[in-house]
């Protein structure tokens, strides 16, 4: 009998304070609380981690040796745990070869579909290609011989085409059959000599069936026939004339009789831009000149594939053209395709097309129908990446499973949140348990069960401050910061005064991606919010500003892209994009080094009496240079062990015990703490320690103001979320004393923030505006939108149906628009004020 609860006893992972809970199964449960209160520690690092560990332990010893042993979470006991699936917000892949189609496996089905029912068209004459007979092949060879005035004709039979192996037995076999010569990887070799090939490299082997010094039709006919028989339909004919040579590959299956163009074997790998047999030879399947270039490949024009692959079509479209369609348009295409197929094609392709349509339907259900199939994975937001994972889970129709999701509403407009909640409830109704870490008001209110963690962040959090059925908690007198906001006892107030701007930045004819040549006016020295449903063009507008405004500001001669003209730039000095990209690519980067607070801390340590006696300088307290760091691990605190075909392992340094510094450096202490201890302090703890030292305290205070008091000074940059990284960058900007007339661009700065943190963030952004700067944010959070001086609402829908300005003006003007989805939901928030 299935247990009714997931029972957790004494969970102590990270900042959790021995939490014990009974979580109901087959319900939608929300973990809420301020940033850093322990939501992710409980949901992902305890519940999911233990579920994953138990699953791996259930596998055979043989399978476990490849997966490694997972560390048991710091919890005394968990009962009633189901197999767990985590759907975090991490970007799926930064590889430029990964696209929406490849991530969802739609591209795999497309490759098989094209290999099975695709029609071949000659890239030169555009005529449909059908099988060549033996007579047609001989005729093509004779015409080529005469036109080239060849001195020799060599008939080759490709018996191995791009395969790995040594093939010693193959050479022996053809020698016994009476053949003397072969061409191996473009080099002619005698079969009487030993031919050694690398076992792990790909090879092409062609047997010479005849050499003709002059044209003899009977010999040519016989040689071509033998070659076709041995290679199962292929013959390669080499024409030599002096130093020049030309070869023609002919196929009994697919060759153009008009100009002799022959297709290689039509198989799924021909349509793969990750395979040398399908990828464009110039760009190797990237679609760009190189991996660091934005220039489109001049040969394939960004289509990634070789001409042969692009000349095979299904219903008049090649595979690239289908991948250039949006999810919505692709659905229409494949539904129509089923009605156009012949009976034979229908029998071959029905299951493939059904799988493609099924995956497209699930992507549409999670509101990603505006994405194109060839959209690169690295350009997806965390929310979009998470919903792609969610769409794949909808197709499995599992039951009895535990799903753990990290803020699934991130990047979603209020309208789209409704649809997502329906999907999550349908997963629950299949007999699954859904655990969400969330801040979204609507999602919390529609959950079955609420567990609120806090009361504060970091070491001040980690406790359960409220627990129970959501509806009952909202009606109770239970005291909790989250519940007080949900019940309206606490509020993010609407600004009493909204300033008017005299100066404006005007962008004419914005046309990137789906933007429909719009004219955008941005009031300067004001707080401006860009809103709209997912895929409406908000990020495209940001990219236009970030790419083109510096060209105008710094008076470069570079042409503007995707915008015709920009006016009003003379009122600005610079543009700063505060993105959610990592603050560093290596574990050595951390908040202390990035914000610059580590410099005055090191200077303080160097000024201490014990340090001065030893002659220590500030560099002694850096883990990036020789002197004070542990040289065994070069200040990393761990060593990387290469495991060859397995993932590398990070092992704690045995010399310093993970402390990064040598023992002499660690002997210097300030108020009982050495430099390693300080890096392990949270921002809040460090502020209390350095409160009377302004150069340090001021920088720490800014981190507190952007809601990051709970992070550790030395926390690795690779462990920070996109929202945390963005707010660290914001804190650094606030620390610049002469920031004036700057345009700041922020994409969803409230990601991962509780109501209380949003309130603090709005105060920080207003400080930037009060200094004479302009702040432009992309936001879905209604509390941010209602606080803006000016709103630019894009839409009305996503994808091709978006890209227009639906409404613009103050929040009160937006709610008057009858076509604005944002205005419809914003009205409810403004009416509550």
Order of alpha helices (4+ residues) and beta strands (2+ residues): beta-beta-beta-alpha-alpha-alpha-beta-beta-alpha-alpha-beta-alpha-beta-alpha-beta-beta-beta-alpha-beta-beta-alpha-beta-alpha-alpha-alpha-alpha-beta-alpha-beta-alpha-beta-beta-alpha-alpha-beta-beta-beta-alpha-beta-beta-alpha-alpha-alpha-beta-beta-alpha-alpha-alpha-alpha-alpha-beta-alpha-beta-alpha-beta-beta-alpha-alpha
